[in-house]
Amino acid sequence: MQLDDVDLGNRRITVDGHVRPLDDLTCRAVLDWLDYRRSRWPNTANPHLLITQKTAVELGPAGKLWTTRATRNLTATLERLRVDRQLEEALTHGADPLHLALVFGIDEKTAIRYADSARALLEQTAEHSPSPSGKELGPD
């Protein structure tokens, strides 16, 4: 991924040739990384978004080994973050599978599964929410 793949003004990011909306969490992470990148390597000409100390003086991307090492031994794996992010988006935007498919570029069946999971969580939360009288709502 290159710097030109990130369009902060329009809040879009291009991944593998697909333009996607840039959600708040990802936008903040990209902005934080760009600030760090600029302060750490202010004179780099490397066009890639992710660079390292080695690649900052070259024009190539950070290697797969670097990204693997950077995420090794973390409680939150990239897969867990992806799943959590998609579910959070479904919870935030009313469990709309079309929205999920658009934002994440996932197929319709996967989007429907995330939307169904979000609906179930929302229903479960509503059932266990206190009523205006202070009593918990739910089955008798």
Summary of the structure (lengths in Angstrom):
residues: 140
radius of gyration: 19.7
end to end distance: 54.1
largest distance: 67.1
contacts: 324
relative contact order: 0.09
helix: 53%
strand: 10%
